[in-house]
Amino acid sequence: MGLVASSRAISDCGGSVRRTTMTAMDRPRETVDCGDFTLRRWRAESDFEPLFRMIEESLEHLGPWMPWVAHHAPEATRAFLAECDPKWRSGDAYNYAITVDGALVGSCSTYRAGDPSGRAMGYWLRSAATGRGIATRAVAAMAAEAFALPGVEHLDIVHDSANTASGAVPRRLGFVEVGRERAAPPAAPSDSGIDVVWRLTRPTEPLRRPHRFGTLPGL
Ligand SMILES: CC(C)(COP(=O)(O)OP(=O)(O)OC[C@H]1O[C@@H](n2cnc3c(N)ncnc32)[C@H](O)[C@@H]1OP(=O)(O)O)[C@@H](O)C(=O)NCCC(=O)NCCS
């Protein structure tokens, strides 16, 4: 593992993938209203400038934990955006922009990562958007979407053990720490090299219910 929250791509996507034919009903919602913020699909053309600028402004904040930031360049941003639509269609990755009043504040994704009965999740925010529960609630919203898909039995989040802000997200949401393991390269500058693996198993009770950190979308 080691590819999830501390991954090498803007999408936080990685791991081996399994290709299947999917119907529209097998996919999550393209726009998820979370109250004071929204998750929506990335737009290859119109998101390029604001996404590139957001990463540019966040280099010091993101760089210590995300290896792909070292390769930040217009080509990398374009390549990420170009991959979003085909990966959405195949189900390999559902990459969402996080917006507040229409402006980008971060990115989150759920994607196939090896185990066919599970999906992995990743997230990051621009520094100005931290401290408001946006990442935690975005992951809760993605979890509701992912568990509504057929065959998703568990969701995993992996982060470096030194990245306590990242680890607080799965902890708040009731993920269980299931392991620690040596991280696969590349490492980000502040990484300790030890990944923490968290897992949330498909709940037996209905998902779209009030949540202690807010309200899951769809209520
Ligand atoms: C990881 C990252 C997204 C976490 O951001 P964050 O702001 O700490 O997380 P949230 O948006 O969920 O906000 C949580 C904070 O908001 C508070 N909060 C307010 N309202 C909240 C709500 N409704 N629900 C949950 N938390 C809420 C929490 O108490 C917490 O405050 P604290 O930091 O004082 O403990 C951010 O640090 C980041 O972008 N880091 C760089 C990239 C990165 O490391 N990504 C993950 C790679 S492994």
The ligand as an SDF file (V2000), in Angstrom:
LIG
                    3D

 48 50  0  0  0  0  0  0  0  0999 V2000
   -4.7310   16.2090    5.6320 C   0  0  0  0  0  0  0  0  0  0  0  0
   -5.5280   17.5160    5.6060 C   0  0  0  0  0  0  0  0  0  0  0  0
   -6.4940   17.5020    4.4230 C   0  0  0  0  0  0  0  0  0  0  0  0
   -6.3150   17.5820    6.9120 C   0  0  0  0  0  0  0  0  0  0  0  0
   -6.8930   18.8730    6.9990 O   0  0  0  0  0  0  0  0  0  0  0  0
   -7.6590   19.3150    8.3470 P   0  0  0  0  0  0  0  0  0  0  0  0
   -8.0710   20.7060    8.1890 O   0  0  0  0  0  0  0  0  0  0  0  0
   -6.8350   18.9460    9.5270 O   0  0  0  0  0  0  0  0  0  0  0  0
   -8.9140   18.3410    8.3630 O   0  0  0  0  0  0  0  0  0  0  0  0
  -10.4310   18.7900    8.3230 P   0  0  0  0  0  0  0  0  0  0  0  0
  -10.6810   19.6230    7.1350 O   0  0  0  0  0  0  0  0  0  0  0  0
  -11.2370   17.5670    8.4850 O   0  0  0  0  0  0  0  0  0  0  0  0
  -10.5650   19.7280    9.6190 O   0  0  0  0  0  0  0  0  0  0  0  0
  -10.3920   19.1750   10.8980 C   0  0  0  0  0  0  0  0  0  0  0  0
  -10.3520   20.3090   11.9000 C   0  0  0  0  0  0  0  0  0  0  0  0
  -11.5650   21.0370   11.7950 O   0  0  0  0  0  0  0  0  0  0  0  0
  -12.2890   20.9340   13.0460 C   0  0  0  0  0  0  0  0  0  0  0  0
  -13.6960   20.8090   12.6780 N   0  0  0  0  0  0  0  0  0  0  0  0
  -14.5500   21.8630   12.6540 C   0  0  0  0  0  0  0  0  0  0  0  0
  -15.7470   21.4530   12.2340 N   0  0  0  0  0  0  0  0  0  0  0  0
  -15.6480   20.1140   12.0110 C   0  0  0  0  0  0  0  0  0  0  0  0
  -16.5780   19.1320   11.5610 C   0  0  0  0  0  0  0  0  0  0  0  0
  -17.8390   19.4240   11.2630 N   0  0  0  0  0  0  0  0  0  0  0  0
  -16.1430   17.8590   11.3880 N   0  0  0  0  0  0  0  0  0  0  0  0
  -14.8700   17.5230   11.6700 C   0  0  0  0  0  0  0  0  0  0  0  0
  -13.9510   18.4330   12.1130 N   0  0  0  0  0  0  0  0  0  0  0  0
  -14.3440   19.7150   12.2810 C   0  0  0  0  0  0  0  0  0  0  0  0
  -11.7040   19.7210   13.7410 C   0  0  0  0  0  0  0  0  0  0  0  0
  -11.8640   19.8030   15.1220 O   0  0  0  0  0  0  0  0  0  0  0  0
  -10.2700   19.8370   13.3330 C   0  0  0  0  0  0  0  0  0  0  0  0
   -9.6540   20.8620   14.0690 O   0  0  0  0  0  0  0  0  0  0  0  0
   -8.1680   20.6830   14.6660 P   0  0  0  0  0  0  0  0  0  0  0  0
   -7.2560   20.6830   13.4650 O   0  0  0  0  0  0  0  0  0  0  0  0
   -7.9950   21.8870   15.5200 O   0  0  0  0  0  0  0  0  0  0  0  0
   -8.1540   19.3920   15.3920 O   0  0  0  0  0  0  0  0  0  0  0  0
   -4.6080   18.7500    5.4870 C   0  0  0  0  0  0  0  0  0  0  0  0
   -3.7790   18.8020    6.6220 O   0  0  0  0  0  0  0  0  0  0  0  0
   -3.7350   18.7190    4.2430 C   0  0  0  0  0  0  0  0  0  0  0  0
   -4.1670   19.0930    3.1570 O   0  0  0  0  0  0  0  0  0  0  0  0
   -2.4640   18.3020    4.4080 N   0  0  0  0  0  0  0  0  0  0  0  0
   -1.5080   18.2720    3.3060 C   0  0  0  0  0  0  0  0  0  0  0  0
   -1.8290   17.1730    2.3330 C   0  0  0  0  0  0  0  0  0  0  0  0
   -1.9270   15.8470    3.0230 C   0  0  0  0  0  0  0  0  0  0  0  0
   -1.1640   15.5430    3.9330 O   0  0  0  0  0  0  0  0  0  0  0  0
   -2.8750   15.0260    2.5490 N   0  0  0  0  0  0  0  0  0  0  0  0
   -3.0380   13.7070    3.0850 C   0  0  0  0  0  0  0  0  0  0  0  0
   -1.8920   12.8870    2.6320 C   0  0  0  0  0  0  0  0  0  0  0  0
   -1.7040   11.4180    3.6200 S   0  0  0  0  0  0  0  0  0  0  0  0
  1  2  1  0
  2  3  1  0
  2  4  1  0
  2 36  1  0
  4  5  1  0
  5  6  1  0
  6  7  2  0
  6  8  1  0
  6  9  1  0
  9 10  1  0
 10 11  2  0
 10 12  1  0
 10 13  1  0
 13 14  1  0
 14 15  1  0
 15 16  1  0
 15 30  1  0
 16 17  1  0
 17 18  1  0
 17 28  1  0
 18 19  1  0
 18 27  1  0
 19 20  2  0
 20 21  1  0
 21 22  1  0
 21 27  2  0
 22 23  1  0
 22 24  2  0
 24 25  1  0
 25 26  2  0
 26 27  1  0
 28 29  1  0
 28 30  1  0
 30 31  1  0
 31 32  1  0
 32 33  2  0
 32 34  1  0
 32 35  1  0
 36 37  1  0
 36 38  1  0
 38 39  2  0
 38 40  1  0
 40 41  1  0
 41 42  1  0
 42 43  1  0
 43 44  2  0
 43 45  1  0
 45 46  1  0
 46 47  1  0
 47 48  1  0
M  END
$$$$
